[in-house]
C-alpha cells in the first residue's frame, strides 16, 4: 500500500474548510493506504503560544482526529515533537534549501506582511513541512489547495538531495481537494475560511453549538439578484453555500439545484443549517466521549512509537548519505 502523511496544527478549533479540504480525505485514505497523521505542534510555535493552551489544543485535535473517523488501528496518530527526526531532518533540509525560494512562498509573503524583520521560523516553516513528509518515505500528501506550493517545495528538495547524494528520499505527490470544493469565509467569500479571522461568524468550527451554526449561516454573505446558480466568479457567496451543502450532503450541486424549491436565499440558508447541524452532530458526540478519556494519551504514545520506528531507518539513511555521526 502507498504511504500517506499529513498533519494539522493544534491552534484553535478545526473548521469546515479544514475538514472538507483535508481531514475528510484522511478518513477515506485509511481504507486502502498506510496512513500517518500528525499533530504538528512544532509548526505552531512559529508564533508565540501559551504552553498550557498549546498542550490543550494538541489533545483537542487528537480527539477530533478520532471523532471524525480516523481509526488508530488502521492509521498512526501522533504528536510531531514526540519524534525527534522531524527537527533533525528539518535542519538537514534547511542546509539544502535557499532563502530565495523560501522568501517567494505565497504564505510567507502574506504572513510577513512586508515587515523588514520576522521570525526565522516563519521563513523556514515550509522546510520543516518538507521534513515531516520526507521523514516517512511518503507517497501521498492529502492537503488543501493552498498547500500546493509547499508540496512542490518538498518535491524540489527531495529531487535536489537525490541528485546530489544518490537516492535518499521518496518524491511525494500531493492529493488535493476536488475542483470547486474550496470552502470560503461566510462573511467574505473572496477569502478562504480561516481559524484566525476576527469575525467568528466567518467560519463554522466542527464543535460549534447548533445556535452558533445557525447564526453564522444565516448571516452569510450572498448577493442582491436572488438567482440560484453556481457561479464562483460572479456569485461567490451563493456558490460557497452550495459548495458546503454539496460536501456535507453528498449530493452534487447540480442535484441540489434541480431539487430546490426555494423562494429566496433565506430558504437555502435554513436548509444548509439543518444539513450542517446533522453532519456535525455525530462528530461532536464522538469528540465529547473521547476528549476526556485516558485512552487518548495512550493512543498518542503508541502512535509516536510506531512513527519513530518508521522514521529512524530514514534518518540513518540520511546520516549515512551526508556523512553525519560515526557511521
C-alpha positions, 0 to 999 in steps of 0.5 A: 500500500502507498504511504500517506502523511499529513498533519494539522496544527493544534491552534484553535478549533478545526473548521469546515474548510479544514475538514472538507479540504483535508481531514475528510480525505484522511478518513477515506485514505485509511481504507486502502493506504498506510496512513500517518497523521500528525499533530504538528505542534512544532509548526505552531510555535512559529508564533508565540503560544501559551504552553498550557493552551498549546498542550490543550489544543494538541489533545483537542485535535487528537480527539477530533482526529478520532471523532471524525473517523480516523481509526488508530488501528488502521492509521498512526496518530501522533504528536510531531515533537514526540519524534525527534527526526522531524527537527533533525531532518528539518535542519538537514533540509534547511542546509539544502534549501535557499532563502530565495525560494523560501522568501517567494512562498505565497504564505510567507509573503502574506504572513510577513506582511512586508515587515523588514524583520520576522521570525526565522521560523516563519521563513523556514516553516515550509522546510520543516513541512518538507521534513515531516513528509520526507521523514516517512518515505511518503507517497501521498500528501492529502492537503488543501489547495493552498498547500500546493506550493509547499508540496512542490517545495518538498518535491524540489528538495527531495529531487535536489538531495537525490541528485546530489547524494544518490537516492535518499528520499521518496518524491511525494505527490500531493492529493488535493481537494476536488475542483470547486470544493474550496470552502470560503469565509461566510462573511467574505467569500473572496477569502478562504475560511480561516481559524484566525479571522476576527469575525467568528461568524466567518467560519463554522468550527466542527464543535460549534453549538447548533445556535452558533451554526445557525447564526453564522449561516444565516448571516452569510454573505450572498448577493442582491439578484436572488438567482440560484446558480453556481457561479464562483466568479460572479456569485461567490457567496451563493456558490460557497453555500452550495459548495458546503451543502454539496460536501456535507450532503453528498449530493452534487450541486447540480442535484441540489439545484434541480431539487430546490424549491426555494423562494429566496436565499433565506430558504437555502440558508435554513436548509444548509443549517439543518444539513450542517447541524446533522453532519456535525452532530455525530462528530461532536458526540464522538469528540465529547466521549473521547476528549476526556478519556485516558485512552487518548494519551495512550493512543498518542504514545503508541502512535509516536512509537510506531512513527519513530520506528518508521522514521529512524531507518530514514534518518540513518539513511540520511546520516549515512548519505551526508556523512553525519555521526560515526557511521 
